Amino acid sequence: MEPMSKGSPDIEEVPKAPGAGCPECGEPWLRPTQLPGRLRCVFCLTRFEIVSQCPDCGTHQTIARMSTTEDMTCQTCTGSMLRPV
């Protein structure tokens, strides 16, 4: 049996979540497409667009460039700002 080198980890690292959660299936595989403001779930293949008016409460919000997943939730009711296309 070979001794473990100093650089090898004793415990396997848990992989990070690949992306934002899909509103349809809940899997963390939501990815941006080539069109701005459009996303697609790689798991269930549902397409979404980010909208300026919340589908749940109707509050209008400014669409910012999506740099984080916080841009995809309503600031008033914390509902999803994504609408299936």
TORBA-197779 format. One record per residue: x, y, z of N, C-alpha, C in turn. Coordinates in Angstrom, 1 decimal. Each point is the difference from the previous one (the first is absolute). Example, Ala and Ser with C-alpha at 12.3 -4.5 7.8 and 13.67 -1.06 7.14 Angstrom:
// residues 2
@n_c1->13.2	n_c2->-5.7	n_c3->7.8	ca_c1->-0.9	ca_c2->1.2	ca_c3->0.0	c_c1->0.9	c_c2->1.2	c_c3->0.0
@n_c1->-0.4	n_c2->1.1	n_c3->-0.7	ca_c1->0.9	ca_c2->1.1	ca_c3->0.0	c_c1->-0.8	c_c2->1.1	c_c3->0.8
This chain:
// residues 85
@n_c1->0.8	n_c2->-1.2	n_c3->0.0	ca_c1->-0.8	ca_c2->1.2	ca_c3->0.0	c_c1->0.9	c_c2->1.2	c_c3->0.0
@n_c1->-0.3	n_c2->1.0	n_c3->-0.9	ca_c1->0.8	ca_c2->1.2	ca_c3->-0.1	c_c1->-0.4	c_c2->1.0	c_c3->1.0
@n_c1->0.9	n_c2->0.7	n_c3->0.6	ca_c1->-0.4	ca_c2->1.1	ca_c3->0.9	c_c1->-0.6	c_c2->1.2	c_c3->-0.8
@n_c1->-0.9	n_c2->0.7	n_c3->0.7	ca_c1->-0.6	ca_c2->1.1	ca_c3->-0.6	c_c1->0.9	c_c2->1.2	c_c3->-0.1
@n_c1->0.1	n_c2->0.7	n_c3->-1.1	ca_c1->0.8	ca_c2->1.2	ca_c3->-0.1	c_c1->-0.6	c_c2->1.1	c_c3->0.7
@n_c1->0.8	n_c2->1.0	n_c3->0.3	ca_c1->-0.5	ca_c2->1.2	ca_c3->0.7	c_c1->-1.1	c_c2->0.8	c_c3->-0.7
@n_c1->0.0	n_c2->-0.1	n_c3->-1.4	ca_c1->-0.9	ca_c2->0.8	ca_c3->-0.8	c_c1->-1.4	c_c2->-0.6	c_c3->-0.1
@n_c1->-0.1	n_c2->-1.3	n_c3->0.2	ca_c1->-1.3	ca_c2->-0.7	ca_c3->-0.2	c_c1->-0.9	c_c2->0.2	c_c3->1.2
@n_c1->-1.3	n_c2->0.3	n_c3->-0.3	ca_c1->-0.9	ca_c2->0.3	ca_c3->1.2	c_c1->-0.5	c_c2->-1.4	c_c3->0.6
@n_c1->-0.2	n_c2->0.1	n_c3->1.3	ca_c1->-0.6	ca_c2->-1.2	ca_c3->0.7	c_c1->-1.4	c_c2->-0.2	c_c3->-0.3
@n_c1->-0.8	n_c2->1.1	n_c3->-0.2	ca_c1->-1.4	ca_c2->0.0	ca_c3->-0.2	c_c1->-0.3	c_c2->0.6	c_c3->-1.3
@n_c1->-1.0	n_c2->-0.7	n_c3->-0.7	ca_c1->-0.4	ca_c2->0.5	ca_c3->-1.3	c_c1->-0.7	c_c2->1.3	c_c3->0.2
@n_c1->0.2	n_c2->1.0	n_c3->-0.9	ca_c1->-0.7	ca_c2->1.3	ca_c3->0.1	c_c1->-1.4	c_c2->-0.2	c_c3->-0.6
@n_c1->-0.9	n_c2->0.6	n_c3->0.6	ca_c1->-1.4	ca_c2->0.0	ca_c3->-0.5	c_c1->-0.1	c_c2->1.1	c_c3->-1.1
@n_c1->-0.5	n_c2->-0.4	n_c3->-1.2	ca_c1->-0.1	ca_c2->1.0	ca_c3->-1.1	c_c1->-1.0	c_c2->1.1	c_c3->0.4
@n_c1->0.3	n_c2->1.2	n_c3->-0.5	ca_c1->-0.9	ca_c2->1.1	ca_c3->0.2	c_c1->-1.2	c_c2->-0.2	c_c3->-0.9
@n_c1->-1.1	n_c2->0.7	n_c3->0.4	ca_c1->-1.2	ca_c2->-0.1	ca_c3->-0.9	c_c1->0.3	c_c2->0.7	c_c3->-1.3
@n_c1->-0.4	n_c2->-0.7	n_c3->-1.1	ca_c1->0.4	ca_c2->0.5	ca_c3->-1.3	c_c1->-0.6	c_c2->1.4	c_c3->-0.4
@n_c1->-1.2	n_c2->0.3	n_c3->0.5	ca_c1->-0.6	ca_c2->1.3	ca_c3->-0.4	c_c1->-1.2	c_c2->0.3	c_c3->0.8
@n_c1->-0.8	n_c2->0.9	n_c3->-0.4	ca_c1->-1.3	ca_c2->0.4	ca_c3->0.6	c_c1->-1.0	c_c2->-1.1	c_c3->-0.1
@n_c1->-0.9	n_c2->-0.1	n_c3->0.9	ca_c1->-1.1	ca_c2->-1.0	ca_c3->0.0	c_c1->-1.0	c_c2->0.3	c_c3->-1.1
@n_c1->-0.5	n_c2->-1.0	n_c3->-0.7	ca_c1->-1.0	ca_c2->0.1	ca_c3->-1.0	c_c1->-1.4	c_c2->0.1	c_c3->0.7
@n_c1->-0.8	n_c2->1.0	n_c3->-0.4	ca_c1->-1.4	ca_c2->0.1	ca_c3->0.6	c_c1->-0.9	c_c2->-1.2	c_c3->-0.3
@n_c1->0.3	n_c2->-0.7	n_c3->-1.1	ca_c1->-0.9	ca_c2->-1.1	ca_c3->-0.4	c_c1->0.4	c_c2->-1.3	c_c3->0.8
@n_c1->1.3	n_c2->-0.4	n_c3->-0.1	ca_c1->0.3	ca_c2->-1.3	ca_c3->0.6	c_c1->0.8	c_c2->0.1	c_c3->1.2
@n_c1->0.5	n_c2->1.2	n_c3->0.4	ca_c1->0.8	ca_c2->0.2	ca_c3->1.2	c_c1->1.4	c_c2->-0.4	c_c3->-0.1
@n_c1->0.5	n_c2->-0.5	n_c3->-1.0	ca_c1->1.4	ca_c2->-0.4	ca_c3->-0.2	c_c1->0.9	c_c2->1.2	c_c3->-0.2
@n_c1->1.2	n_c2->0.0	n_c3->0.5	ca_c1->0.9	ca_c2->1.1	ca_c3->-0.1	c_c1->0.7	c_c2->0.1	c_c3->-1.4
@n_c1->-0.7	n_c2->-0.1	n_c3->-1.1	ca_c1->0.6	ca_c2->0.0	ca_c3->-1.3	c_c1->-0.5	c_c2->1.1	c_c3->-0.9
@n_c1->-0.3	n_c2->1.1	n_c3->0.5	ca_c1->-0.5	ca_c2->1.2	ca_c3->-0.8	c_c1->1.2	c_c2->0.7	c_c3->-0.6
@n_c1->0.0	n_c2->0.1	n_c3->-1.3	ca_c1->1.2	ca_c2->0.6	ca_c3->-0.7	c_c1->-0.5	c_c2->1.1	c_c3->-1.0
@n_c1->0.8	n_c2->1.1	n_c3->-0.2	ca_c1->-0.4	ca_c2->1.0	ca_c3->-0.9	c_c1->0.2	c_c2->-0.5	c_c3->-1.5
@n_c1->-0.9	n_c2->0.5	n_c3->-0.9	ca_c1->0.1	ca_c2->-0.3	ca_c3->-1.4	c_c1->0.7	c_c2->1.1	c_c3->-0.7
@n_c1->0.0	n_c2->-0.1	n_c3->-1.3	ca_c1->0.7	ca_c2->1.1	ca_c3->-0.8	c_c1->-0.8	c_c2->1.3	c_c3->0.0
@n_c1->-1.3	n_c2->-0.1	n_c3->0.2	ca_c1->-0.9	ca_c2->1.2	ca_c3->0.0	c_c1->0.1	c_c2->0.6	c_c3->1.4
@n_c1->0.1	n_c2->1.3	n_c3->0.1	ca_c1->0.0	ca_c2->0.7	ca_c3->1.3	c_c1->-1.3	c_c2->-0.2	c_c3->0.7
@n_c1->0.0	n_c2->-0.3	n_c3->1.3	ca_c1->-1.2	ca_c2->-0.1	ca_c3->0.8	c_c1->-0.7	c_c2->-1.4	c_c3->-0.1
@n_c1->0.6	n_c2->-0.9	n_c3->-0.7	ca_c1->-0.5	ca_c2->-1.3	ca_c3->-0.2	c_c1->0.8	c_c2->-1.1	c_c3->0.6
@n_c1->-0.6	n_c2->-1.0	n_c3->0.6	ca_c1->0.7	ca_c2->-1.0	ca_c3->0.7	c_c1->-0.6	c_c2->-1.4	c_c3->-0.4
@n_c1->0.7	n_c2->-1.1	n_c3->0.2	ca_c1->-0.5	ca_c2->-1.3	ca_c3->-0.3	c_c1->0.5	c_c2->-0.9	c_c3->1.1
@n_c1->-0.9	n_c2->-0.9	n_c3->0.4	ca_c1->0.4	ca_c2->-1.0	ca_c3->1.0	c_c1->0.6	c_c2->-1.2	c_c3->-0.8
@n_c1->1.2	n_c2->-0.4	n_c3->0.3	ca_c1->0.7	ca_c2->-1.0	ca_c3->-0.7	c_c1->-0.6	c_c2->-1.4	c_c3->0.4
@n_c1->-0.7	n_c2->-0.1	n_c3->1.1	ca_c1->-0.6	ca_c2->-1.2	ca_c3->0.5	c_c1->-1.3	c_c2->-0.3	c_c3->-0.6
@n_c1->-1.0	n_c2->0.9	n_c3->0.0	ca_c1->-1.3	ca_c2->-0.2	ca_c3->-0.5	c_c1->-0.2	c_c2->0.7	c_c3->-1.4
@n_c1->1.0	n_c2->0.7	n_c3->-0.5	ca_c1->0.0	ca_c2->0.7	ca_c3->-1.3	c_c1->-1.1	c_c2->1.1	c_c3->-0.1
@n_c1->-0.6	n_c2->0.5	n_c3->1.1	ca_c1->-1.0	ca_c2->1.1	ca_c3->-0.1	c_c1->0.8	c_c2->1.3	c_c3->-0.2
@n_c1->-0.6	n_c2->0.8	n_c3->-0.8	ca_c1->0.6	ca_c2->1.4	ca_c3->-0.3	c_c1->-0.8	c_c2->1.0	c_c3->0.9
@n_c1->0.8	n_c2->1.0	n_c3->0.4	ca_c1->-0.6	ca_c2->1.1	ca_c3->0.8	c_c1->0.5	c_c2->1.3	c_c3->-0.5
@n_c1->-0.8	n_c2->1.0	n_c3->0.3	ca_c1->0.5	ca_c2->1.4	ca_c3->-0.2	c_c1->-0.2	c_c2->0.8	c_c3->1.3
@n_c1->0.8	n_c2->0.9	n_c3->0.2	ca_c1->-0.1	ca_c2->0.8	ca_c3->1.2	c_c1->-0.9	c_c2->1.2	c_c3->-0.4
@n_c1->-1.0	n_c2->0.3	n_c3->0.9	ca_c1->-1.0	ca_c2->1.0	ca_c3->-0.3	c_c1->0.1	c_c2->1.1	c_c3->1.0
@n_c1->-0.5	n_c2->1.2	n_c3->-0.4	ca_c1->0.1	ca_c2->1.2	ca_c3->0.9	c_c1->-1.2	c_c2->0.1	c_c3->1.0
@n_c1->-1.1	n_c2->-0.8	n_c3->-0.3	ca_c1->-1.1	ca_c2->0.1	ca_c3->0.9	c_c1->-0.1	c_c2->-1.4	c_c3->0.6
@n_c1->-0.1	n_c2->-0.1	n_c3->1.4	ca_c1->0.0	ca_c2->-1.2	ca_c3->0.7	c_c1->-1.3	c_c2->-0.8	c_c3->-0.4
@n_c1->0.1	n_c2->-1.2	n_c3->-0.4	ca_c1->-1.2	ca_c2->-0.8	ca_c3->-0.3	c_c1->-0.9	c_c2->-0.3	c_c3->1.3
@n_c1->0.6	n_c2->0.1	n_c3->1.2	ca_c1->-0.8	ca_c2->-0.3	ca_c3->1.2	c_c1->-0.7	c_c2->1.2	c_c3->0.5
@n_c1->0.7	n_c2->1.1	n_c3->0.2	ca_c1->-0.6	ca_c2->1.1	ca_c3->0.7	c_c1->-0.2	c_c2->1.2	c_c3->-0.9
@n_c1->0.5	n_c2->0.0	n_c3->-1.2	ca_c1->-0.2	ca_c2->1.1	ca_c3->-1.0	c_c1->0.9	c_c2->1.2	c_c3->0.2
@n_c1->0.9	n_c2->0.0	n_c3->0.9	ca_c1->0.9	ca_c2->1.1	ca_c3->0.2	c_c1->1.0	c_c2->0.2	c_c3->-1.1
@n_c1->0.2	n_c2->1.2	n_c3->-0.5	ca_c1->0.9	ca_c2->0.3	ca_c3->-1.1	c_c1->1.4	c_c2->0.2	c_c3->0.5
@n_c1->1.0	n_c2->-0.6	n_c3->-0.6	ca_c1->1.4	ca_c2->0.2	ca_c3->0.5	c_c1->0.8	c_c2->0.2	c_c3->-1.2
@n_c1->1.2	n_c2->0.7	n_c3->0.2	ca_c1->0.9	ca_c2->0.2	ca_c3->-1.1	c_c1->0.8	c_c2->-1.3	c_c3->-0.2
@n_c1->0.2	n_c2->-0.4	n_c3->-1.2	ca_c1->0.8	ca_c2->-1.2	ca_c3->-0.3	c_c1->1.4	c_c2->0.4	c_c3->-0.1
@n_c1->0.8	n_c2->-0.5	n_c3->1.0	ca_c1->1.4	ca_c2->0.3	ca_c3->0.0	c_c1->0.7	c_c2->-1.2	c_c3->-0.8
@n_c1->1.2	n_c2->0.3	n_c3->-0.4	ca_c1->0.8	ca_c2->-1.1	ca_c3->-0.6	c_c1->0.2	c_c2->-1.1	c_c3->1.0
@n_c1->-0.3	n_c2->-1.2	n_c3->-0.4	ca_c1->0.0	ca_c2->-1.1	ca_c3->0.9	c_c1->1.5	c_c2->-0.4	c_c3->0.4
@n_c1->0.4	n_c2->0.4	n_c3->1.1	ca_c1->1.3	ca_c2->-0.4	ca_c3->0.5	c_c1->-0.1	c_c2->-0.9	c_c3->1.2
@n_c1->-1.2	n_c2->0.0	n_c3->0.6	ca_c1->-0.2	ca_c2->-0.9	ca_c3->1.1	c_c1->-1.4	c_c2->-0.6	c_c3->0.0
@n_c1->-0.3	n_c2->-1.0	n_c3->0.8	ca_c1->-1.3	ca_c2->-0.5	ca_c3->0.0	c_c1->-1.0	c_c2->0.9	c_c3->0.7
@n_c1->0.4	n_c2->1.0	n_c3->0.7	ca_c1->-0.9	ca_c2->0.9	ca_c3->0.7	c_c1->-0.8	c_c2->0.8	c_c3->-1.1
@n_c1->0.5	n_c2->0.2	n_c3->-1.2	ca_c1->-0.7	ca_c2->0.7	ca_c3->-1.0	c_c1->-1.2	c_c2->-0.7	c_c3->-0.5
@n_c1->-0.1	n_c2->-1.3	n_c3->0.3	ca_c1->-1.1	ca_c2->-0.8	ca_c3->-0.5	c_c1->-1.1	c_c2->-0.2	c_c3->1.0
@n_c1->0.0	n_c2->0.7	n_c3->1.1	ca_c1->-1.0	ca_c2->0.0	ca_c3->1.0	c_c1->-0.6	c_c2->1.4	c_c3->0.2
@n_c1->-1.3	n_c2->0.0	n_c3->0.3	ca_c1->-0.7	ca_c2->1.2	ca_c3->0.3	c_c1->0.4	c_c2->0.6	c_c3->1.3
@n_c1->0.3	n_c2->1.3	n_c3->0.1	ca_c1->0.4	ca_c2->0.6	ca_c3->1.2	c_c1->-1.2	c_c2->0.2	c_c3->1.0
@n_c1->-1.2	n_c2->0.0	n_c3->-0.5	ca_c1->-1.2	ca_c2->0.1	ca_c3->0.8	c_c1->-0.5	c_c2->-1.3	c_c3->0.6
@n_c1->-0.2	n_c2->-1.0	n_c3->-0.8	ca_c1->-0.6	ca_c2->-1.2	ca_c3->0.5	c_c1->1.0	c_c2->-1.2	c_c3->-0.1
@n_c1->1.2	n_c2->0.2	n_c3->-0.5	ca_c1->1.0	ca_c2->-1.0	ca_c3->-0.2	c_c1->-0.4	c_c2->-1.1	c_c3->-0.9
@n_c1->-1.0	n_c2->0.2	n_c3->-0.9	ca_c1->-0.4	ca_c2->-0.9	ca_c3->-1.0	c_c1->1.0	c_c2->0.0	c_c3->-1.2
@n_c1->-0.1	n_c2->-0.9	n_c3->-0.9	ca_c1->0.9	ca_c2->-0.1	ca_c3->-1.1	c_c1->-0.4	c_c2->1.0	c_c3->-1.1
@n_c1->1.0	n_c2->0.7	n_c3->-0.5	ca_c1->-0.2	ca_c2->1.0	ca_c3->-1.1	c_c1->0.2	c_c2->-0.7	c_c3->-1.4
@n_c1->0.0	n_c2->-1.4	n_c3->0.0	ca_c1->0.2	ca_c2->-0.7	ca_c3->-1.2	c_c1->-1.4	c_c2->-0.5	c_c3->-0.5
@n_c1->-0.2	n_c2->0.1	n_c3->-1.3	ca_c1->-1.3	ca_c2->-0.4	ca_c3->-0.6	c_c1->0.4	c_c2->-1.1	c_c3->-1.0
@n_c1->-0.7	n_c2->-1.1	n_c3->0.0	ca_c1->0.3	ca_c2->-1.0	ca_c3->-1.1	c_c1->-0.4	c_c2->0.5	c_c3->-1.4
@n_c1->0.8	n_c2->-0.3	n_c3->-0.9	ca_c1->-0.2	ca_c2->0.5	ca_c3->-1.4	c_c1->-0.6	c_c2->-1.2	c_c3->-0.8
